[in-house]
Amino acid sequence: MKKVRLVLCLSLFSLMAFSQTDVVEFLKGGKADANTLFRAYLEPYAFALGDGLNNGWYNSAKTHKLFGFDLTVSVSAIQIPEESKTFDISKLSLEKMYVKSGGNIAPTVAGESNSRPLLGVKDSPIEFNSPNGAGMDMVPVPMVQIGFGLLPHTDVIGRYVPEMKYDNDGDEMKVGFWGVGVKHNFMEWIPVLKALPFDAALFGSYSEVNAQSELNSLANATIEFANDGNQLLKVNTKTTKYGLVVSKKISILTVFGGIGQSTSKSNVDLIGTYNIVTKLNVAGQEFTSKETLNDPVALPFETSNISLDAGIRLKIAFFSLFGSINKSEYTSYNAGVSLGMR
């Protein structure tokens, strides 16, 4: 269990991967351009995280008997589509920054680093390459949950990861997560529906993750961090999912599917004081100027999509193996194992 929690912790930091790159160079163009570029760069992982947190809640419409339970371990793999691996800088309506060379196509955090345009800042000698992509277009989101039959024909499902800490080259990262879901088999209350040869249930869930990372190791000659230790990247993601689940059991095999609404909202904030240092040479004399930015990045990423999923479950004694495919913002795959008693 501890290892699964650690993997979850590290996976949730995929959205924060730019804290290990030179992406803070975006700050050199000022707040407006920095926010525009941060959004284009981070969007694929923000959306993938939302999809991953909304996956794996169920593998059957049938609910537990009173006080029945199951413990489930699963992992979702969210596929980043090809068109989300790059972005076109020329379409971003930047105010101060422009492409000096290398073309307009830059990698997102999910892309490769084969081509990185050289960016410049108007009326300034500042120039830098756009940041590398992580080169990972399949984002894993592992999950552990427990479900109980606490009410008639109703399962209450809980997910929880207490705040965990991780050291990244001297920068402390930490993350905490929780979620709750409810599944109700309404067919059991209606005699006509109860006689049908399948199960159907209404489902709803809510999840929230909070994560942050120190950025002290990213200070360099052109971006100074105020000596107060308050330079942080913070991520808060909230997701909801609700809809209808249908399943059919045939011996040890269960076929299931779901349709509903999936939403996610991620807020990414870069807080603290950052000084952009520019060295100028005027008439043979060198001058140094500083532009101070306070809390320079505040970005919301929101999605709302029809969610479709379909899968199968194989039950052997107290164990079940299951797998499914889901389509929401992106296409994702989920597989896992559960142990329980109906």
N, C-alpha and C positions, 0 to 999 in steps of 0.2 A: 504493500500500500504506500509506503514512504517513497519508493522509487517512482510509482505512478504520479504521486503528488509533485515530485521534483520535475518529472518530464512535463507535466502540465505547467508548472511554473516557468520552465524554460521556453515552452511553446508559446505561452502568452506574451513573452518578450519578443516574439518575432515582429510584432508591430513596432517595437522600440529598437529595431535593428540599426536604425540610422545613428544611434548613440555610439556605435562602434565604427562609424565611418567619418568622412570629412563633410557630411551634409550640413553641419552648422555653418559652413561657408556661405550658405544661402543668406545668412544674416547680413552679409556685406552689402546687399542691395536695399537694405531698409526693411521696415516692418511689412509694408504692403506686398512687396515682391517676395519676401521670405515666406509669408503665409500662402501666397499663390503657388510657389514652387514646392513647399512642404506638402500641400494638398495633392498636387499631381504626383509627387514621388511616393507618398505613403498610402494613397487610396486603395490599392489592391489588398494590402494586408489588413487595413481597417475593415474592409468589406468581408474578407475571408474570416477574420476573427468573429464577426457577427454571425456568419453562417455556421461556423464550427460550434459556437455556444448554443445554437438552436437545434443542433443535431443530436441523435441518439437517445431521445427521451423515452421512446417506446419501441417494442418489437412485437406487440400484439394489442388488439383492442380489448381482449378479455382482461378483467380485473381480478385481483386476489379475493379470496374469501376473507372474512373478518380476521384480522391479525396475521394474515399471510404476508410474506415479504420476499424481496429479492435484492441481491447485491450485484450490481452490474459494472463491469469495466469495459470501456469501449474507446475507440479512437476514430476521429473523423479526419479525412484527408481532403482538403479543399483545393480543387484544381484552378489555378490562375490562368485565364484564357490568354492566348497569344497577344491579343490587342491590348491587354492590360500590363504587358511587360515593358512597354515604352510609352513615352508621351512626347508630343510635339511642342517644343518651347515657343515656336512662333505663334501658336494659337492661344497663348496665356495672357496676352495684353499686359505685359510687364511695363512698369513705369520707368525704372532706372536701368535695369539689366538688359543685356542683349547678347546674342551669340556672335562671338568674334571669329570662330572657326570650328570646323568639325561637324557641321551640319546641325539641323534643328532637332533631330531625334535623340532623346536621352533615355537611359534606362530608369524604370521605376525601381522600387525596393525589391520587386520580384524578378527583375530582369537581369540580364548578363551585363558585364562591364566591357564588352568589345569596343563600343564606341561611346566616348564621353565628350560632348561638345565643350569648347572653351568659352566661358562666359566672362563678360566684362561689365563694368559699371560706368555709366555715362559721366563724363567730366571727372574721371578718377583713374589713376593708374592700376586700380585693383582688377585682377583677373584670376580665374580659377576654373578647374574642370568640374563639371557636374559630378555628383557622387556615384560610386559604384552601386550596382544592384547586388542583392544577396545571392542571386543565381538560384533561388529556390522557388519553383513555380507550383509546388505541391505543399501546402501548409498543414502540418499536423496539429490537431487539437485533441489530446486525450482527455478522458473524463471518467470519474468514479461517482456513482450515485446509488442510493438505496430507496426502494419503494415499499410502502406499507399499505395494507388494506385496513384503513382506520375507520371507514364508514361503509355502509352497505353499497356494494357495486362501485366503490370509489377507491382509487389509489392516490395516495399523497406521495410525491417523489421529492427527495432532497439531494442537493449537491452542495458540498462545502469544502473549501480549502482554506485553512487558517493562514494568516499572513506568513509568507516564507521570504527569506532573504538569500541573495546570491551575490557573490563578489565578482565583478567584471573589471579586472585590471585595476583594482583599487576603488572603483566606483560601485557603490552599493545599490543593488536593485532589490525591490521587494514587490510582492503581489499577494492579493487576497481575493477570494472568489466565493460566491454563494449563488444558489438558484433553487427555485421551488416550482413543482409542477403538479397538476391535478388531472386525473383521467377518470371519467365517469361513464360507465356502460348503461346508457339510458334505455336500451332495449329490454333490460331485465324487468322494467316497471310496466311494460306494455305487452299484454298477452299475445296479441297478434304478431308483434315484432319479435317477441321472445321465441316464437316457434320457427322463425327463419333460420336457415342453416349457416349462419355466419354471425360474427359479433361486430358491434359498432359502438364507438365511444366518442364523447366530446373531450377535447384536450386543451389545456392552457398552461403556459409556463412563463416564468420571469427569471432572468439571470442578471447578475451584476459583477463586474470585475474592476478592481482598482489596482493600478500598478504605477510605480515611479522608479526613476533611475537618476543617480547623480551623474554629472557630466564633467567633473573636474579634470579628467584626463584629456579633454578636448581643447583646453586652452592652448593657444599658440601665439605666434608673433604678431598676427594681425587681428586676433580676437582675444581680448583680455576678459577674464571673469572677475567681477568684483570679489574682493577677498572677504566674503561673508558666508561662503559655503551654502548659498541658497540657490545655486544653479541646478534646476531639476527639470526632467521631462516627466510629465504626469499623463496617465491615460486612464480614462473612465469609460467603460463600455456597458451599456444596458441593452438587453434584448428581450423581446416577447415573441411568443408563438401561440397560436390558437387555431383550432380547426377540428376536423372529423377524422377519426381513425377507423379503418375497417380491416378485419382479419378473418381468415378461414383456416381451421385446423383440420388436417388430414393425417390421422395417425400421429406420428412423431414430428410431422412437418407442419409448420404454420406459414401461410402466405399473408403478408400485411401491406397496407398502403395508407397514405394519409394525404389530405389536401387542407390547406389553411392559409393563414396570413403570417408572414415572418417579418419582423422589424428589428432593426438595430440602430443604436446611436452611440457613436464613440466621440469623446472629446479629448483632443490631444493638445496639451498646453506646455509650452516651454517658458518656464518662469525664472526670474532672477534678473540681475543686471549684467549687461554685456557691452563692452566698449569695442567699437570697430576702429582699429588703428590704421591710419593712412599716412604714408610718408611721401611728401611732395618735394620736388626740387624746383625752386623758383630763382632764376637769375644766379644759378650756381650755389644757392644756399638751400640747405635741406631743412624742411619743416615737418613736424609731426602733428596730425590732427586726430581728434577722437570724437566719434559719434556714439552717444550712450543710448542703448535700447533697454527698456524695462519691460519684462514679461512680453517678449516680442512675438510669440506665436500662440494663437488660440483658435483651434479649428474644430468644427463639428463635422462628422461624417455620418450621414443618415441613409438608411435603405428601408424600403417597404416593398415586399414582393409576395406574390402568390407562391406558396411552398408546396411542392409535390414530392412525395417519396414512395418508394416501393422496395420490399425486401422479403427475405425468407428467414425462418428460424427453425433450427433442428434441436429438439429437446430429448435428452437422454438422462433418465432418472432425475436427479436434482439439478442437472446442468443444462444450459441452453447455449448454443452457438448461433449467432445471427449476423446478417450482413444486409446492407441496403444502399440505395443510391438516391440522392436528393438533388432537386433543382430549385434554387432560390435565386439569389444574386449571381452565384456561381454554381457549377456542378460539383458535388462532393460525394464522397464515399464513406460509409461508416461500417465498422465491424467490431464485434466484441463477444464477451462471454458473460453469462449471468448464473448465479447460484441462488436458488430460492425454493420456497414451499408455498404452494397455492392454498 
